[in-house]
Amino acid sequence: GGQPGHPKHERPLIPSEQCNEVHPLKPTECRRCAAKLSGSDLEPLRHQVWELPETRPQVTEYQLHRLECKVTVHGVEERGTGPCFRPRSLPPKCFQRPKNGPVPDHP
C-alpha cells in the first residue's frame, strides 16, 4: 500500500492472451450455505503476478597451455594468453596484465 496523499503507481493489466498462464479460479460452493455453484463470470476480477525468470550464471573455462620451446631450450615455458582474469566486482586495474611480462595466475 502507498502512503496517504501520494500518487497511485500501478502496472496496467495486459490482455489475458499475452499472459504465459491463465488460471480461472471458480468457487465450487457457496461459502454461506455450501450450495453447489456453476456457470461463468463474463467479467471476472483479474490479478496478474509478474515474476522475473531465474537467472543462471554462464561459466566459461579458459585453458592456458604451457608449452616448452624446442628450438631454444632454456627451460622456459610459454603460456597461452587469454582474457584478463579478475572478479567482475573489482576494478580492471587491480588485475591488469604486466606489459611484456608473464600472464598473472588466476586470482
N, C-alpha and C positions, 0 to 999 in steps of 0.2 A: 503494500500500500504506500501511496505517496503522502507527502506532508500536506496538511490543510492549506489551501491558498496557492499551492504550486500548480503549474500547468500539467495536464494529464499527458503522459507519454505511454503509448501503447502501439504494438505492432498490429497493423491491419491483417485480418484473415485473408489467406489466399484461397482461391477456389478449391473445393474438395478434390477436383480432378487432378490438381497439381500436387496433392499430398502423396507421400510414399505409401502410407497406410491410412485407411479409414476404418474405424471401429464403431458401428452403430450400437449404442448401449440402450437397449429397450428393457423396461421393467417387465417382469413376468406376472406380478401380482400387486394388488392394491396394498399399500403399506398400512392402511387403516383397518380394512376388513379381510384382507388376504384373498379377495376375489381374483380370479384369473383375468389377465389383461391381454388384448390382442389389437392389431391394427398398426398403423404407421402415422407418425407425426410428419406433416408435409414441410414444416419449418422447425426442425429440432434446434435446440441450443447447441452452438458449436464452440469447441475449445481446442486450440491447436498447441501442441508442445513442440518446440524447436530443439532438437538435440544436435550437438556437434559430434561428428564422427570420431571414433577413436583414432588417434594418430600413432603410427609405429615408426621407430627410427629406421633409417636406411643405413645399413652397415656396409662400408667399402673397405676391403683389405688391400693394402699395397705391399707387395713382397719385394724387398730390396735385396737383390742378389749380390753377393760379394764374390768377385772373380779375381784370380791372380793372373797377372800379365806373364805370358810365356816368352815374350821377346826380351824384356829387360827383367831378369829375375833378381829382384831386390827385396823380396819378402813383403811387398806392399800389396794389399788387396784394394781393388777399386770397387766402390759400391754404386749400384744403380741409383738414380735420383728420382724423386717423386715430389708430390706436393709438400709444402711446409706442414709438419705435424705439430698441431697445437690444439688445445681445447678451445672451442669456439667462444667460450665465456671470457677468455683472456685476450688482450690486445695482440695484434700480429707481431709487434716489435719485441715481445717477450720471448718469441721463439724464432727469430729470424735466422736464416742460414748464414754463416760467416762467408764473406766474399773470398773466393778462391781457397776455401777451406773444406774440411770434410763435412759431410752431411751429419747434422746432430742426431743423436739417438732419440727415439720416441720418448717423450717425457713421461 
